[in-house]
Structure formats: structure tokens, C-alpha cells
């Protein structure tokens, strides 16, 4: 028995919520594990981290991370709880706290596979914890997942507003490469879903944020490697299908805030310019496709922003939070 504090065991709905215990972030953070059954690799879980606000305003936020990522941004939780918004973060299946030894990291065959853990998290926040209003805050690939989930569940109105931080709306390569490589791996994925793409990811972004390189942030590089996580054929096909659905147009019914940097960084290795640009995505794709989300979308461009805007330099992230403040005052007031 380790020294983690175990609080309770509860069950509901589709999955079992296992032991609720102190999270790796320490005092003030709890985590609970959703048992999501099994897939072709074995048992599957997701992890919900929470931190209560010292004063309640009836509001809560659910944060969903990006690819090769997990929740570690404690200052983001600070921002919300200081405003009376109870904070939750979901480590999706096969990511971060939810990654099990037998699993291929970050692998999925269909974006919709993530919907059950988002459903479970929302049910916990709404029904178990009793929060009246809920913001969905998602980053990068999590932004793509959140957008499709919100479209899929729009009739039930499970959330009241959505904030997408540099959502992954298109691959950052030219159109010909997207079509030729994508079509090739659509075929390969039918026979070898776990086949790895031969090219690795740029290290420029990782070097710009990690404290051991040029950044200010500490995170677990086993879960969020500086070199990224290999892309698999079936994952690529799943993302392409999600992008096609987005391009066709979604019908999200609640207000959406989309925020991204004003420029992208395109070099494969780090230079000083990577400290003030999105080194992962083409920000013009984000701006162009934001209007496909629904009828009530606000787009904010942040000068000097990194891919994860809240990991940008202090003056830049202050601007991010100031813009978010204005938007929350309008669409999720306390």
C-alpha cells in the first residue's frame, strides 16, 4: 500500500469510478479513474483530476489536453479557481495518468472513442458534484475532439460554453502532402493500424516550453516527450475523418471562443523565433475553420502566443487570460 490518500469508491452509469485519491500535483488536487472496459489491447481507463474553488459560483470547467500531452498546467487551474470556477481536467485514454503498460500511447482508431470519458466526466461534474454551469476548455487535438463531441451531444446541451486553445483543425503540411500521404495511410491503416509514420515530429515546440531547454515549464517527459509520440496509421486516418467532418460544418449550439497565435513557426529545430509563435500548427488553418464550428464563434489572435497559449511568456499569457476574462463575463458570468 503506497502513501496516497484514498477517499472513496463510487459507481454510476456506463463505467466504474475507481478510487478517488490525491493527484500527483499534490495538495488540493484529487483524481478519480473511470473504468472504460477493454479494447483490442486490453483494459482502458481515463482519469479525471479536480481542484475545488475556495468559493463557489456554481460554475465549473473541464479541461481536455492535446496530443502527446496530459494535464500539468497548475497555473491554469489557479486562474479558474481564483474566479470561483471549480476546475477539472481529463487525461484521455492512453494519455498521461491514464496510460497503462500494455497500451500504445495516444492511439485511437476513431475520435468518437473519446466520447465516453467526456460523457463520464460531465456526468460527474453535473450530477455527482452538482455544478450548474459548465465550460469546456480544450487544447489542440483535444480541441478537435471537444468540437466533435459538442456537435454530437448538442441536443442534450451538456455544456454552456466552449474555449478552444489552438485547436487542431488541419495538419500543418501542404495540401498535396495531406492528400497523398493521407490517402496512402488510409489504405495501410486497414491492414496495419499500428504502423508508424517514418517521419518524426519537430522538437522546436518541446524545446521552447521545457525548463531544461528554453522554456519555464516542468512536465513528465515520459508522458509528454520533447520529441513527441510516434504517429500511427489508424490515428492519422481517424484525425483525417474528424477534419473532414469539421470542414463539412458543425452545429455547436453554445458560444465558442477560439484563440490562437498570430503566426506559425515552420523550422524543424529551435530558434529564438519559436518562443513567440505556434511551432505545431498553421494558425491560418485555425482562423479559417473556426467559422465551421457553429453560429456563435469568437476568434481571438494572440500576438507572441505559443501553441499552448497558456504556456506562452508571462506578458502573453496575461493577455490570453484577460481575453478569456472578458469572454467569460459575457457568456459564463459568475
ABEGO torsion letter per residue (X at the ends): XBABBBABBBBBEABBBBBBBBBAAEBGBBBBBBBAEBBAAEBBBBBBBBBBBABBAGBBBBBBBBBGBBBABAAAAAAAAAAGBBBBBBBBBGBEAABBAABBBGBBABAAAAAAAAAAAAAAAAAAAGBABBBBBBBEAAAAAAAAAAAAAAAAGABABBBBBGBBABBBBBAAAAAAAAAAAAAAAAABAABBBABBBBAAAAAAABAABABABBBBAAABBAAEBBBBAAAAAAAAAAAAAAAAEBBBABBBBBBBBABBBABABBBAAAAABBAABBAAAAAAAAAAAEABBBBBBBBGBBABAAABBAAAAAAAAAAAAAAAAAABBX
